[in-house]
Amino acid sequence: MDQGSYPNWDPLNEITDAQNAEDLFQQPDSTEESKEVEITVPNLLGNTSKLNKCKTKLRKNFNINTIEKKANNVITVTGYGFTPEQILQTVQRYDSEATVN
């Protein structure tokens, strides 16, 4: 790059800025184990719209790897950096009768 065009340009700053930008994203602690939470959602699986909104909210708020539907009105949430209670509180916004298994 022509430094005459950009007199204050420093290639090392670009590297630092890129690293800082990466630090803004939540990265799971390398020692943290993936968690799996099973939640019974009696009123959610029959309502695709609410279920999709719930999934979107979970993915937005937590480091979620997968959200799977299981039999008997159960969903399994797998990921990092959350407690079962946090997942339950979020799901209960969409299904007030939801419970952690």
C-alpha positions as CSV (number, residue, x, y, z in Angstrom):
1,M,0.0,0.0,0.0
2,D,1.3,3.5,-0.8
3,Q,1.9,5.2,2.5
4,G,1.9,8.5,0.7
5,S,-1.9,8.2,0.2
6,Y,-2.4,7.1,3.8
7,P,0.3,8.8,6.0
8,N,-1.1,7.5,9.3
9,W,-1.6,4.0,8.0
10,D,0.2,1.4,10.2
11,P,-0.2,-2.3,9.2
12,L,0.2,-3.4,12.8
13,N,-2.8,-1.3,13.8
14,E,-4.9,-3.2,11.3
15,I,-3.9,-6.5,12.9
16,T,-4.7,-5.2,16.4
17,D,-8.1,-3.8,15.2
18,A,-9.0,-7.2,13.7
19,Q,-8.0,-9.0,16.8
20,N,-10.1,-6.6,18.9
21,A,-13.0,-7.1,16.7
22,E,-12.7,-10.9,17.1
23,D,-12.6,-10.4,20.9
24,L,-16.0,-8.7,20.8
25,F,-17.6,-12.0,19.8
26,Q,-18.3,-14.4,22.7
27,Q,-16.0,-17.2,22.5
28,P,-16.6,-20.3,24.7
29,D,-13.9,-20.8,27.3
30,S,-11.7,-23.6,26.0
31,T,-12.1,-25.5,29.3
32,E,-15.9,-25.1,29.4
33,E,-17.9,-28.3,28.6
34,S,-20.8,-28.2,26.2
35,K,-24.1,-28.3,28.2
36,E,-27.3,-30.0,27.3
37,V,-30.6,-28.8,28.7
38,E,-33.9,-30.7,28.2
39,I,-37.0,-28.6,28.5
40,T,-40.6,-29.8,28.4
41,V,-42.7,-27.3,26.3
42,P,-46.3,-28.4,26.4
43,N,-47.6,-25.4,24.4
44,L,-44.7,-24.6,22.1
45,L,-44.2,-27.5,19.7
46,G,-47.7,-27.1,18.2
47,N,-47.0,-23.4,17.4
48,T,-44.3,-23.2,14.7
49,S,-44.2,-19.4,14.8
50,K,-43.7,-19.2,18.6
51,L,-41.2,-22.0,18.4
52,N,-39.1,-20.2,15.8
53,K,-39.2,-17.0,17.7
54,C,-38.0,-18.9,20.8
55,K,-35.2,-20.5,18.9
56,T,-34.1,-17.2,17.5
57,K,-34.1,-15.6,20.9
58,L,-32.1,-18.4,22.4
59,R,-29.5,-18.2,19.6
60,K,-29.3,-14.5,20.0
61,N,-28.8,-14.5,23.7
62,F,-26.6,-17.6,24.3
63,N,-23.9,-19.7,22.6
64,I,-26.2,-22.3,21.2
65,N,-24.9,-25.2,19.1
66,T,-28.2,-27.1,18.5
67,I,-31.9,-26.9,19.4
68,E,-33.6,-30.2,18.7
69,K,-37.2,-31.3,19.0
70,K,-37.7,-34.6,20.8
71,A,-40.8,-36.7,21.5
72,N,-43.3,-35.8,24.2
73,N,-43.1,-32.0,23.8
74,V,-39.4,-31.8,24.7
75,I,-36.7,-29.7,23.2
76,T,-32.9,-30.2,23.9
77,V,-30.7,-27.1,23.8
78,T,-26.9,-27.7,23.6
79,G,-24.2,-25.1,23.9
80,Y,-22.0,-23.0,26.1
81,G,-22.1,-20.2,28.6
82,F,-25.6,-20.6,30.1
83,T,-27.4,-22.2,33.0
84,P,-30.5,-24.3,32.7
85,E,-32.4,-21.6,34.6
86,Q,-31.4,-19.0,32.0
87,I,-32.6,-21.2,29.1
88,L,-35.9,-21.9,31.0
89,Q,-36.5,-18.2,31.7
90,T,-36.1,-17.4,28.0
91,V,-38.3,-20.4,26.9
92,Q,-41.0,-19.4,29.4
93,R,-41.5,-16.1,27.6
94,Y,-43.0,-18.3,24.8
95,D,-44.5,-21.1,26.9
96,S,-45.3,-20.2,30.5
97,E,-45.7,-23.9,31.4
98,A,-42.2,-24.9,30.3
99,T,-40.1,-26.9,32.8
100,V,-36.5,-28.2,32.9
101,N,-36.3,-32.0,32.9
